[in-house]
Amino acid sequence: MSATAPVRTAIAGLGRSGWDIHARALAEQPERFTVVAVQDHLAERRAEAEHRFRCRSCVEFNDLLSDGDVELVVIAVPSHLHASFAVTALQGGHHVVGEKPMALSIQEAEGMVRARD
């Protein structure tokens, strides 16, 4: 049986769902996931994540995506940003876990599906 390295994961948005749902779930599965980077506009949230996960942090989403270590991006930003963040991450070759609502319109959701291909 071969060992598989944990998925190198980034969290975009460290608000309520970013911390209370996603960060907690990832931290409970260290054999499966390693948080390598986070993105948030609030310095206090970034500092807390740096301390807790010993990860990198950034203010801008595009900086998060340019991190070569990131395989999976968890998008936990405000709802109106879900689709654009997901499309950008998918187009950059990342796997994505999105929050609900997936998008605010059918057109946004269809754009996300197209970006996946």
Disulfide bonds with the S-S distance in Angstrom:
none
